[in-house]
Amino acid sequence: MKPFAFTQPRDLDGALAALAAGARPVAGGTNLLDLMKEGVMAPPGLVDINGLGLDAIETSAEGGLRLGALARNADTAYHPLVRKRYPLLGAAILAGASPQLRNMASDGGNLMQRTRCVYFYDVGTPCNKREPGSGCPAREGLNRQHAILGTSEHCIATHPSDMCVALRALDATVHVRSQRGTRSIAFADFHRLPGDRPELDNTLEPGELITHLTLPEADRFAGHAYYLKVRDRLSYAFALVSVAAALDLAPGRRIRAARIALGGVAHKPWRVEEAEAALEGKEAGEDAFGAAADLILRGAQGHGQNDFKITLARNAIVQALARAARGTACQPEGEAQ
């Protein structure tokens, strides 16, 4: 690990000044420090933001949910407001990482995770995310974990977060601040597809810091939500495919509204609103769910070792929607009851 400066500002203005000078924020450090140890990232300085008081979890002014960027993943998953009103979010968080990591990782930091592509982590191999223009060996190499949607010739990596999949399904908004002021970013616009700039994971501008997230009121989806994560082992493994599914059902199992987002299949959480709209007015059942899955996966393409993900994703979407229709499961399969 290369030497770096370390500061612990007393207030937000001090932190923003350090970020404007080129430093990076660190909270739990569960991803950033690993990247620094591997030599993948070498920021000139780190700014410890843990003392800034950005950890509140509370009802927002609009009646939804406000999540402080420094709230820990575990605290968020088990918070009474989340468990009652946003069980999809709690289940997604509990499906990720390990209890120890969830105790340390911050909600804002979760959004900033970088891909777990083996070529990105191996500084001895080319990688367009690490060194633009050097190539993407994953396209012809080890790509079992890689994307089937939204790829480019420059990158086929996937975003690793579980929490972000639920946030995309629930229409979250990211609120950021810098010395230039504040702005709000729709979650759909926060993470990027690789295109010809795979080194850019998100739309944050230099010097910006995530201060909090907001979720709109979502009580109508609380009773029929499910997070399904398909992975190689039950714990501490990234998703091959994950699905955040939520339904608003009328009497007679008629679908009034649906929310569906996928993880493990693209460079960002993947959502196709057209598929959700196609479910409206339909009876909840395998035929309707399968048709929605086909819309979501339109244009999906494997790269050899990950061809199986297309079929796996379709089956996972149908299963997640079927489980959601039966009623909310607050914890993912395998989580201690």
Protein Blocks (a to p, Z undefined) as FASTA:
>chain_A
ZZddddddfbfklmmmmmmnopacdfklmmmmmmmmnomaccfbdcdfklnopabccddf
kopacddfklcfklmmmpmklmmmmmmlmmmmmmgccfklmmmpcfklmmmpccfbfklm
mmkbccfklmghiapfklmmcfklmcfehpafkbccdcfbfklmmmmmnopacddddfkb
ccdddfklmpccfklmlkbmbfcdehiacfbdcdddfklmmmmccdddddfbfbhpacfb
dcdddddddehhiafbdcdddehkacbdcddfklmmmmgopacdfklmmmmmmmmmgoia
cehjmmmmmmmmmmmmmmmmmmmmnopcfbdehiaZZ
